[in-house]
Amino acid sequence: MNFSDVFQTLNHASAFDLYRLQAAIDRVLGEPRWLQAVQSRLKVGQNVQFFDIRANKLKPGQVLEMRRKELVVLDLEQPMRWTLSYAAINLDGADVQIREQKPLGLGRNEVGIGDVVGFLDREQQQRTGKIIRLNDKTVTLQCDRMQWRVAYSLLHRVVDVDGTVHEVAELGAARGLY
């Protein structure tokens, strides 16, 4: 499915249309055939990948409990338990990156917590930081010893010559706003 085209269409929809679409999707996902299709491929103790909507990325987990309409998963990155819809489990190894077609910057759905990105500050100095929070219109970055709030349109990927992402040391507590 081309999510860029879907997002482009959704951007022209009214709030009421989006609400109706959400209700229709919830109804379809609640049908027993969808639930059973996933349940039949899972068992307690199985390692899985699930989609964390807050961080906008896949996370490793372990199935702890299977309920009628949801399951309990242990997050293997952080010792947390999640109660999830069966639809949140990525059984087929689907690519979860949604690449929006924007002329500048990165889109809200193109980044996740922990990603390293860069931007030019007001003095045109190149800054690099690790995303620590996703907001509606901005991200919060940890850059050196400061936190910055930066609009998605000002962000760019930070990739080394060999294709590896730069790591940024997480330090201090000062705050800077951009």
C-alpha positions in Angstrom: 0.0 0.0 0.0 1.4 3.4 -0.9 1.0 5.4 2.3 2.2 8.6 0.7 -0.9 8.6 -1.6 -3.1 7.7 1.3 -1.8 10.6 3.4 -2.2 13.0 0.5 -5.8 12.0 0.1 -6.4 12.2 3.9 -5.0 15.7 4.0 -7.9 16.8 1.9 -10.6 15.1 4.0 -12.7 16.8 6.6 -12.5 15.9 10.3 -15.9 14.2 10.0 -14.7 12.1 7.0 -11.7 11.0 9.0 -13.8 10.1 12.0 -16.1 7.9 9.7 -13.0 6.3 8.2 -11.6 5.5 11.7 -14.9 4.0 12.7 -15.0 1.8 9.6 -11.4 0.6 10.1 -12.1 -0.2 13.7 -15.2 -2.2 12.7 -13.3 -4.2 10.1 -10.4 -4.9 12.4 -12.8 -6.1 15.1 -14.2 -8.8 12.8 -13.5 -12.3 14.0 -11.8 -13.4 10.8 -9.0 -10.7 11.2 -8.5 -11.6 14.9 -8.4 -15.3 14.2 -6.0 -14.9 11.3 -3.4 -13.3 13.7 -4.3 -15.5 16.8 -3.7 -18.7 14.8 -0.1 -17.6 14.2 0.7 -16.7 17.8 1.4 -18.5 21.0 2.3 -17.4 24.5 6.1 -17.0 24.9 6.6 -16.2 21.2 8.9 -13.3 20.3 7.2 -10.8 18.0 7.6 -7.3 16.7 4.8 -4.8 17.5 4.2 -1.3 16.2 4.5 1.4 18.9 2.3 4.3 17.7 3.8 6.8 20.2 7.4 6.1 19.0 6.3 5.4 15.4 8.5 2.4 15.1 8.6 -1.4 15.5 9.7 -2.8 18.9 10.6 -6.3 19.9 8.3 -8.1 22.3 7.2 -11.3 23.8 3.6 -12.5 24.0 2.6 -12.9 27.6 -1.1 -13.4 27.3 -3.7 -13.9 24.6 -7.1 -12.5 25.2 -10.3 -12.6 23.1 -9.7 -9.2 21.3 -6.2 -8.2 22.4 -3.0 -9.5 23.8 -0.4 -8.6 26.4 3.1 -8.2 25.2 6.3 -7.6 27.1 8.4 -4.8 25.6 11.9 -6.3 25.3 13.6 -2.9 25.0 12.0 -1.5 28.2 10.5 -3.7 30.9 7.0 -2.6 30.2 3.8 -4.6 29.4 1.6 -3.5 26.6 -2.1 -4.4 26.0 -2.3 -4.3 22.2 -4.7 -5.0 19.4 -3.8 -8.1 17.4 -3.4 -5.8 14.4 -0.4 -4.2 16.1 1.7 -7.3 15.6 3.9 -7.4 12.5 3.8 -11.0 11.6 4.9 -10.7 8.0 7.9 -8.4 8.6 6.2 -5.5 6.8 8.2 -2.3 6.2 6.7 0.2 8.7 8.5 3.3 7.3 6.0 5.7 5.8 7.7 8.0 3.4 5.8 11.1 2.8 6.5 13.0 -0.5 7.4 16.4 0.9 9.7 18.9 -0.9 11.5 19.9 2.3 12.4 18.2 5.6 11.0 15.0 7.0 7.4 14.1 7.7 5.9 13.2 11.1 5.6 9.6 9.9 9.1 9.3 8.7 10.9 9.6 12.0 10.8 7.7 15.3 12.1 8.2 18.8 15.8 7.4 18.9 16.5 8.4 15.3 19.4 10.8 14.7 18.6 13.8 12.6 20.1 17.2 11.7 18.9 20.7 11.1 20.3 24.3 10.6 19.7 26.6 13.6 19.0 30.3 13.3 22.7 31.1 13.0 22.9 28.6 10.1 25.0 26.2 12.3 24.5 22.6 11.6 23.1 20.7 14.6 22.7 17.0 15.1 20.6 15.3 17.7 18.6 12.3 18.8 14.8 12.4 18.8 13.5 12.1 22.3 9.8 13.1 21.7 7.5 13.4 18.8 5.0 16.3 19.0 2.3 17.2 16.5 4.3 19.9 14.6 7.8 19.5 16.1 10.2 17.0 17.5 12.2 17.4 20.6 15.9 16.7 20.1 18.7 16.1 22.5 21.7 17.9 20.9 24.9 17.9 23.0 23.7 19.3 26.4 20.6 21.0 25.1 17.1 20.1 24.1 15.7 21.7 20.9 12.1 21.7 19.5 12.4 21.7 15.8 9.7 21.7 13.0 9.6 18.5 10.9 10.2 20.6 7.8 13.6 21.7 9.0 14.9 18.2 9.7 17.1 16.0 7.5 18.6 12.5 7.9 22.1 12.2 9.2 24.0 9.4 7.5 27.7 8.6 7.4 29.5 8.0 4.2 29.3 4.2 4.7 25.5 4.5 5.4 25.6 4.2 9.2 23.7 6.7 11.3 25.7 9.0 13.5 25.3 8.4 17.3 24.9 11.4 19.6 26.0 11.3 23.2 23.1 12.1 25.5 24.2 14.6 28.1 22.9 17.5 30.2 19.7 19.3 30.9 19.7 22.8 29.4 16.8 23.7 27.1 16.9 25.6 23.8 13.9 26.4 21.7 14.0 26.7 17.9 
